[in-house]
């Protein structure tokens, strides 16, 4: 009987932990969508394909092949998001991420990357946010977070590029 109770408790705790991690991941994904990170990397993928098309120009790769290869974009973006979630976990609590998302929902948060659009009221809201515990954590972890994001960017984009080169090679196209 004690083993059954212990097993039920273990499963219940494990289920709550997984649910919390899933929610943390969802909230980070909302955050990186709101702050422009994902839009930036969608552009990186587009630029990579432009570069590949130029590199393979002499190979006369059909448009249908490029169209097929570009279908990796959603999966590549999902892979990137998972990597970024791990970086956020190393720096921010779930409550920090919720606070960031709350800021990004405000007019000040939406305009924070467009200085010309910020009103004096927006500037006050942003100043107060950056004086909060979460804001201070963002500021103090900026160098570490930038290093993590740089490492993620290099690894992710390099793997994606190599994968596309390999797929083109499988189809008989070489640089």
N, C-alpha and C positions, 0 to 999 in steps of 0.2 A: 504494500500500500504506500509506503514512504517513497518507493522508487517511482510509482505512478505520479504522486504529487510533485516530486522533484522534476520529473519529465515534463509535466504540464507547466510548471513554473518556468522551466528552461525555455520551452517553446513559446510561452507568452512573452517572456523578456526578449527573446530573439525576434519575434514578430514585431514588437514595439520598436526595437532598435532598427530593424530593416525599414519599417514605415517612416521613422524619423530620418534615416539616411535618404530615403526616396524623396521625402519632402524637402530636405536640405538641397538635394540635387536639383529638384524642380525650381526651388527658389533661387539658386545660383544661376540656373539657366535663364530665368526671368531677368535677373540682374544683368547678366552679360548681354542679353538682348536689349535691355533698356539703355545700357550705357554705351552701346555702339560697338562693343567688341565683336559680336557675331557679324554685324554688317561689314566691319573692317575685313574680317577673314573671308567673307564671301567674295569680297573684292580681290583678296589675295589669290583665291582659287581662279577667278576669272582672268587675272593677270598671268597666272601660271599657264592656263590654256592658250592665251594669246602668245606667250613665249614658246610653248611647245609647237603651236601651229607654224610659227616662224622657223623654228629649228627643223621641222619636218617638211617645210615647204617644197623642197626638191623631191620629196617622196610621193607627192600627189596623193596624200591621204584623203580619201573621200569624206565629204561632209557627214555622211551617215556614221562613219567611224568616230568622228569627233563628237557627234551627238550622243552616241552610245557611251563613249568614255566620260562625258560630262554628267552622266547619270550618277556618278559617284559622289557628287556634291552633297546631297543630303546626308549620306552615311559619313562622309568626311567631316561634315560640320558636327554631327553627333559625336564622333570620335574626339574631336577637338573639345567639345563641351565637357565630355567626361574628364579629359585631362585638366581642363581649367577648374572643374569642381574640386579636383584633388589639390590644386594650388590654393584655392579658397579655403579648403578644410585646414590647411596648414597655417592659415593666417587669421581666419575669421570664424566666429561662432555662428550658429544658426540665427541667433538674435541680431547679430551684426548684419547679416545678409538681409534679414527682414527690415532692419532700419534703412539699409541702402535702398531696398525696393520701395519703401515708403517715401524716401526722398525723391527717387526717380519718377514717382507718380505725381509729384507736385510740379507746378509751373516752373519753379526755380530749378528743380532737378532736371526737367526737360530742356531748360535753356542753359544749364551750367556749362555746356561745351560750346555755347555760342555767346561769348562775352558781350557782343553788341546787342543782344536781345535781353540781357539781364537788367531788370529794374533795380532801383535802390532796395525795394522790399525783398526781391529775390536774393540780393547780395547779403542782406541781413539773415535770411533763412539759411543760406549756405554757410555763412560765418558761424551761426549757432550750431549747425550740423557738425562742422569741423571742430568745434569746441567740445562736442559730446564725446563719450567714451568710444563710440564706433568711429567717429571722425578722427579722433586722435590715433586710433589703431590703424586707420587707413594711412595717415600721414607717417606714423612711425614704421610701418611695414612696407612703405613705398619702394625702397631700394630692393628689399628681399622679394617682394611681389613682382617687381619689374624683372628681376633676374629669373624668377620662376617662369614668368610669361615669355621671356626671351628664349629660355631653354625649350619650353613647350612649342613655341613657334618654329624653332629650328628643327626640332625632332619631327613635329607633325608635317610641316611643309616638305621636309626632305623625304620622309616616308611616302607622302602622297606623290611627289615628283617621281621617285624611283618606281613606284607602283604603276604610274602612267607610262613611263618609259618601257617597263617590262610588258605591259599590255600591248603597247604598240609593237614591240619586238615580236611578241607572240603572233601578231597579225601580219608579220613579215615586213615591218617598217623599222628601219634603223637610221640613226643619225649619220 
